[in-house]
Amino acid sequence: MRYHSLLPISALLSISVFSLLIHLNIMPSGITILEELKIAFAGYLYALILIIILAESIVYVGFYFPGQFFAVLLVVLAKPQWQDIVYLTLCMVVAATLGSGINYCLGHRLAKSNNAKKSLQKDGAQQEDYEETDEFSIKYLLIAMIHINSLAFYMFKQGEQNRPLKVVWFAGLLNLPYYLLLIFATSFLSEEVLQLAENTVFLITAISIWLLISGYLDYKKYRANM
């Protein structure tokens, strides 16, 4: 029996460990590393944007790097022209899509590994083909795209459930208007409003809500199997 609550629990543990290590000065904060990357990649804005968006889009790693917020600020501070905004948006979409692909493959690999172990535990049982399951839900994809970290876990789950790979490319298409709006929002809204999305308390609250919903689903599944 698989539990829906395992992923949010692991997410809470991950963000808690990162926060503790940073608080104890055992490791530098994500912002500190991003500032160093900014200096190292001076004059290579596109490469820097791609790296930091890719880093935040990978499952668990994204809790450490507030890359999306940092990247958009870099874009705005650079005072880009219209064509630059288009190129930078495409760069962000490519990075986010690569991250989604990595998360999907990680989930897919984990599921195959678990299935292989289960097949070995069955005496004389033949290993079943690992076939694709049902189509992905656009509704849940749109909900997951509220934040890049939630999208990372969504893609991981899609790979684990062996959903069609096209969910990765579809999310990439949806990211085009998303990042365009994000750049314009950063230009017109205050820094404090957008920084809310990268706030640790906000992330923990969102994951806690996810955990409560998952726990309820696990309870319903448990009752149904009794």
C-alpha positions in Angstrom: 0.0 0.0 0.0 1.4 3.4 -1.0 0.9 6.4 1.2 0.1 9.8 -0.2 1.6 11.4 2.8 5.2 10.1 2.3 6.2 12.8 -0.1 5.0 15.8 2.0 6.6 14.3 5.1 9.9 13.9 3.2 9.5 17.5 1.9 9.0 18.8 5.5 12.0 16.9 6.7 14.1 18.2 3.8 13.2 21.9 4.3 13.6 21.6 8.1 17.1 20.1 7.7 18.2 22.8 5.3 16.9 25.5 7.6 18.6 24.0 10.6 22.0 23.6 8.8 21.8 27.2 7.6 20.8 28.5 11.1 23.7 26.7 12.6 26.1 28.1 10.0 27.0 24.6 8.9 26.2 25.5 5.3 25.7 28.8 3.6 22.2 30.0 2.6 20.9 29.6 -0.9 20.9 33.4 -1.4 24.6 33.5 -0.5 25.5 30.9 -3.1 23.3 32.6 -5.7 25.1 35.9 -5.1 28.4 34.2 -5.6 27.1 32.7 -8.8 26.0 36.2 -10.0 29.6 37.4 -9.6 31.1 34.3 -11.2 28.7 34.5 -14.2 29.0 38.3 -14.7 28.2 38.9 -18.4 26.6 35.5 -18.8 23.0 36.3 -17.7 21.3 33.6 -19.8 23.6 30.8 -18.4 23.1 32.1 -14.9 19.3 32.2 -15.2 19.3 28.7 -16.6 21.4 27.3 -13.8 19.5 28.8 -10.9 16.1 28.0 -12.3 17.2 24.4 -13.0 18.6 24.1 -9.5 15.3 25.2 -7.9 13.2 23.1 -10.2 14.8 19.8 -9.0 12.9 18.0 -6.3 14.2 18.7 -2.7 17.0 20.9 -4.1 14.5 23.7 -4.7 14.0 24.1 -0.9 17.5 25.4 -0.7 17.7 27.7 -3.7 15.2 30.5 -4.0 16.2 30.6 -7.7 13.0 31.7 -9.3 12.7 34.9 -7.3 16.4 35.6 -7.7 16.3 35.0 -11.4 13.4 37.3 -12.0 15.0 40.0 -9.9 18.2 39.7 -12.1 16.0 40.1 -15.2 14.3 43.2 -13.9 17.5 44.8 -12.6 19.1 44.2 -16.0 16.4 46.4 -17.5 15.9 44.2 -20.6 14.3 45.2 -23.8 11.3 43.4 -25.2 13.4 40.9 -27.2 15.5 40.2 -24.1 12.4 39.4 -22.1 11.4 36.9 -24.7 14.8 35.2 -24.7 15.0 35.2 -20.9 11.5 33.7 -20.7 12.5 31.0 -23.1 15.6 30.3 -21.1 13.6 30.0 -17.9 11.1 27.6 -19.6 13.9 25.4 -20.9 15.5 25.2 -17.4 12.1 24.4 -15.7 11.3 21.8 -18.4 14.7 20.2 -17.9 14.1 20.1 -14.2 10.6 18.6 -14.7 12.2 15.9 -16.9 14.8 15.1 -14.3 12.1 14.8 -11.6 10.0 12.6 -13.8 13.0 10.3 -14.5 13.8 10.2 -10.8 10.3 9.1 -9.9 10.2 6.7 -12.8 13.5 5.1 -11.7 12.4 4.8 -8.1 9.1 3.1 -9.2 11.0 0.6 -11.4 13.4 -0.2 -8.6 10.6 -0.8 -6.1 8.7 -3.0 -8.6 11.9 -5.0 -9.3 12.3 -5.6 -5.5 8.7 -6.7 -5.2 9.0 -9.1 -8.1 12.0 -10.8 -6.5 10.0 -11.3 -3.3 7.4 -13.3 -5.1 8.4 -16.9 -5.4 8.0 -18.2 -8.9 6.1 -15.1 -10.0 7.0 -13.5 -13.3 7.8 -9.9 -13.5 5.0 -7.9 -15.0 5.6 -5.3 -17.7 5.9 -1.8 -16.5 3.2 -0.1 -18.6 1.9 3.4 -18.7 -1.0 4.2 -16.5 -3.8 6.7 -17.1 -3.5 10.1 -18.6 -2.3 12.9 -16.3 -4.8 15.4 -14.9 -4.6 19.0 -16.3 -6.4 20.2 -13.2 -3.8 18.9 -10.8 -1.0 20.1 -13.1 -2.3 23.6 -13.0 -2.5 23.4 -9.2 1.0 22.1 -9.0 2.3 25.0 -11.1 1.4 27.5 -8.3 5.0 27.1 -7.2 8.1 25.6 -8.8 8.7 23.3 -5.8 5.2 21.9 -5.9 5.7 21.3 -9.7 8.9 19.4 -8.9 7.0 16.9 -6.6 4.2 16.6 -9.0 6.5 15.6 -11.8 8.3 13.2 -9.5 4.9 11.6 -8.7 4.0 11.4 -12.4 7.2 9.5 -13.1 6.6 7.2 -10.2 3.1 6.4 -11.4 4.5 6.0 -15.0 2.2 8.6 -16.5 2.9 9.7 -20.1 6.1 11.7 -20.6 4.1 14.3 -22.5 3.1 15.9 -19.1 6.7 17.3 -19.0 6.4 19.0 -22.4 2.8 20.2 -21.6 4.0 21.8 -18.4 6.8 23.5 -20.4 4.2 25.1 -22.7 2.2 26.3 -19.7 5.4 27.8 -18.3 5.7 30.3 -21.2 2.9 32.6 -20.1 3.7 31.9 -16.5 7.2 33.2 -16.6 6.2 36.2 -18.8 3.6 37.2 -16.1 6.2 36.6 -13.4 8.7 39.0 -14.9 6.0 41.7 -15.4 4.7 41.1 -11.9 8.2 41.6 -10.5 8.4 44.9 -12.4 5.2 46.3 -11.0 4.8 44.7 -7.6 6.9 45.2 -4.5 9.8 42.9 -3.8 8.2 41.9 -0.5 5.0 40.6 -2.1 6.9 38.3 -4.5 9.4 37.2 -1.8 6.4 35.6 0.0 6.6 32.7 -2.4 10.2 32.0 -1.4 9.5 32.4 2.4 10.3 29.4 4.5 7.3 29.8 6.7 5.1 30.1 3.6 6.6 26.9 2.2 6.2 25.0 5.4 2.5 26.1 5.7 1.8 25.0 2.1 3.5 21.6 2.6 1.6 21.2 5.9 -1.7 21.7 4.1 -0.5 19.2 1.5 0.3 16.7 4.3 -3.1 17.1 5.9 -4.9 16.4 2.6 -2.6 13.5 1.9 -3.2 12.1 5.4 -6.9 12.3 4.9 -6.6 10.4 1.6 -4.4 7.8 3.2 -7.0 7.4 6.0 -9.8 6.9 3.4 -7.7 4.3 1.6 -7.0 2.5 4.8 -10.7 2.4 5.7 -11.6 1.2 2.2 -9.0 -1.7 2.5 -10.2 -2.8 6.0 
